[in-house]
């Protein structure tokens, strides 16, 4: 993936970026779980 090519000589930018991705992934996962529960309920 060329869009995900992080600059290895800039770890200061890379690290917070990765943490950010993990946070948003957790949020998306929570939303997905809720949607699944709602769909099961309907």
DSSP file (Angstrom, degrees, kcal/mol; ACC not computed):
  #  RESIDUE AA STRUCTURE BP1 BP2  ACC     N-H-->O    O-->H-N    N-H-->O    O-->H-N    TCO  KAPPA ALPHA  PHI   PSI    X-CA   Y-CA   Z-CA
    1    1 A X    >         0   0    0      0, 0.0     3,-0.5     0, 0.0     0, 0.0   0.000 360.0 360.0 360.0 115.0    0.0    0.0    0.0
    2    2 A X  G >   +     0   0    0      1,-0.2     3,-1.3     2,-0.2     0, 0.0   0.788 360.0  62.5 -77.4 -25.5    1.6    3.2   -1.1
    3    3 A X  G 3  S+     0   0    0      1,-0.3    -1,-0.2     3,-0.0     0, 0.0   0.715 103.3  51.4 -70.5 -18.7   -0.8    5.4    0.8
    4    4 A X  G <  S+     0   0    0     -3,-0.5     2,-1.3     2,-0.1    -1,-0.3   0.153  74.2 130.5-103.6  18.8    0.4    3.8    4.0
    5    5 A X    <   -     0   0    0     -3,-1.3     2,-0.2     2,-0.0    -3,-0.1  -0.597  41.5-165.2 -77.8  97.9    4.1    4.4    3.3
    6    6 A X        -     0   0    0     -2,-1.3     2,-0.7     1,-0.1    -2,-0.1  -0.550  27.0-109.9 -80.3 148.0    5.3    6.0    6.6
    7    7 A X    >   -     0   0    0     -2,-0.2     3,-1.9     3,-0.2     7,-0.2  -0.695  22.9-155.5 -79.0 115.6    8.6    7.8    6.6
    8    8 A X  T 3  S+     0   0    0     -2,-0.7     3,-0.3     1,-0.3    -1,-0.2   0.730  91.3  61.8 -65.8 -20.9   10.9    5.6    8.7
    9    9 A X  T 3  S+     0   0    0      1,-0.2    -1,-0.3     2,-0.1     3,-0.1   0.355  98.1  61.3 -86.8   7.9   13.1    8.6    9.6
   10   10 A X    X>  +     0   0    0     -3,-1.9     4,-1.7     1,-0.1     3,-0.9  -0.525  54.3 152.4-129.1  67.0   10.2   10.3   11.3
   11   11 A X  H 3>  +     0   0    0     -3,-0.3     4,-2.5     1,-0.2     5,-0.2   0.776  69.3  67.7 -67.5 -24.4    9.2    7.9   14.2
   12   12 A X  H 3> S+     0   0    0      1,-0.2     4,-0.7     2,-0.2    -1,-0.2   0.837 108.4  37.1 -63.4 -32.2    7.9   10.9   16.1
   13   13 A X  H <> S+     0   0    0     -3,-0.9     4,-1.3    -6,-0.2    -1,-0.2   0.830 115.3  55.3 -85.2 -35.5    5.1   11.3   13.6
   14   14 A X  H  X S+     0   0    0     -4,-1.7     4,-2.1    -7,-0.2    -2,-0.2   0.903 102.6  54.6 -65.5 -44.2    4.6    7.5   13.0
   15   15 A X  H  X S+     0   0    0     -4,-2.5     4,-2.1     1,-0.2     5,-0.2   0.944 109.9  41.8 -63.0 -53.6    4.0    6.6   16.6
   16   16 A X  H  X S+     0   0    0     -4,-0.7     4,-2.4     1,-0.2    -1,-0.2   0.861 112.5  57.8 -62.6 -32.1    1.1    8.9   17.5
   17   17 A X  H  X S+     0   0    0     -4,-1.3     4,-2.1     2,-0.2    -1,-0.2   0.925 107.2  46.8 -60.4 -45.0   -0.4    8.1   14.1
   18   18 A X  H  X S+     0   0    0     -4,-2.1     4,-2.1     1,-0.2    -2,-0.2   0.900 111.3  50.7 -66.5 -40.9   -0.5    4.4   14.9
   19   19 A X  H  X S+     0   0    0     -4,-2.1     4,-2.1     1,-0.2    -1,-0.2   0.896 109.2  52.7 -62.5 -39.6   -2.0    5.0   18.4
   20   20 A X  H  X S+     0   0    0     -4,-2.4     4,-2.4     1,-0.2     5,-0.2   0.913 107.3  51.1 -61.1 -44.3   -4.6    7.2   16.8
   21   21 A X  H  X S+     0   0    0     -4,-2.1     4,-2.1     1,-0.2    -1,-0.2   0.898 109.0  51.5 -60.8 -40.8   -5.5    4.4   14.3
   22   22 A X  H  X S+     0   0    0     -4,-2.1     4,-2.2     2,-0.2    -1,-0.2   0.906 109.7  50.0 -63.9 -41.2   -5.9    2.0   17.2
   23   23 A X  H  X S+     0   0    0     -4,-2.1     4,-2.1     1,-0.2    -2,-0.2   0.942 112.5  45.1 -63.1 -48.7   -8.2    4.3   19.1
   24   24 A X  H  X S+     0   0    0     -4,-2.4     4,-2.6     1,-0.2    -1,-0.2   0.836 111.1  55.0 -66.4 -30.8  -10.5    4.9   16.1
   25   25 A X  H  X S+     0   0    0     -4,-2.1     4,-2.5    -5,-0.2    -1,-0.2   0.904 106.6  50.4 -67.3 -40.1  -10.5    1.2   15.4
   26   26 A X  H  X S+     0   0    0     -4,-2.2     4,-2.2     2,-0.2    -2,-0.2   0.917 111.6  48.6 -61.3 -43.1  -11.7    0.5   18.9
   27   27 A X  H  X S+     0   0    0     -4,-2.1     4,-2.4     2,-0.2    -2,-0.2   0.930 111.7  48.5 -63.0 -45.7  -14.5    3.0   18.4
   28   28 A X  H  X S+     0   0    0     -4,-2.6     4,-2.6     1,-0.2    -1,-0.2   0.897 109.9  53.0 -61.1 -40.1  -15.5    1.5   15.1
   29   29 A X  H  X S+     0   0    0     -4,-2.5     4,-2.4     2,-0.2    -1,-0.2   0.903 108.8  49.3 -62.1 -42.3  -15.4   -2.0   16.7
   30   30 A X  H  X S+     0   0    0     -4,-2.2     4,-2.3     2,-0.2    -2,-0.2   0.936 112.0  47.8 -61.9 -47.0  -17.8   -0.8   19.5
   31   31 A X  H  X S+     0   0    0     -4,-2.4     4,-2.6     1,-0.2    -2,-0.2   0.904 111.0  52.1 -60.8 -41.6  -20.2    0.8   17.0
   32   32 A X  H  X S+     0   0    0     -4,-2.6     4,-2.5     1,-0.2    -1,-0.2   0.910 108.5  50.3 -61.8 -43.1  -20.1   -2.4   14.9
   33   33 A X  H  X S+     0   0    0     -4,-2.4     4,-2.3     2,-0.2    -1,-0.2   0.920 111.2  48.8 -60.9 -44.0  -20.9   -4.5   18.0
   34   34 A X  H  X S+     0   0    0     -4,-2.3     4,-2.6     1,-0.2    -2,-0.2   0.919 111.1  49.6 -63.0 -44.3  -23.9   -2.2   18.8
   35   35 A X  H  X S+     0   0    0     -4,-2.6     4,-2.9     1,-0.2    -1,-0.2   0.908 110.0  52.0 -61.5 -41.2  -25.1   -2.4   15.2
   36   36 A X  H  X S+     0   0    0     -4,-2.5     4,-2.4     2,-0.2    -1,-0.2   0.922 110.2  48.1 -60.7 -44.5  -24.9   -6.2   15.3
   37   37 A X  H  X S+     0   0    0     -4,-2.3     4,-1.9     2,-0.2    -2,-0.2   0.922 112.9  48.3 -62.3 -44.5  -26.9   -6.4   18.5
   38   38 A X  H  X S+     0   0    0     -4,-2.6     4,-2.0     1,-0.2    -2,-0.2   0.923 111.9  48.9 -62.7 -44.4  -29.5   -4.1   17.0
   39   39 A X  H  < S+     0   0    0     -4,-2.9    -1,-0.2     1,-0.2    -2,-0.2   0.878 111.2  50.1 -65.2 -36.5  -29.8   -6.1   13.8
   40   40 A X  H  < S+     0   0    0     -4,-2.4    -1,-0.2    -5,-0.2    -2,-0.2   0.855 110.3  51.8 -66.2 -33.7  -30.1   -9.3   15.8
   41   41 A X  H  <        0   0    0     -4,-1.9    -2,-0.2     1,-0.2    -1,-0.2   0.853 360.0 360.0 -72.4 -35.8  -32.8   -7.7   17.9
   42   42 A X     <        0   0    0     -4,-2.0    -1,-0.2    -5,-0.1    -2,-0.2   0.500 360.0 360.0 -67.2 360.0  -34.9   -6.6   14.9
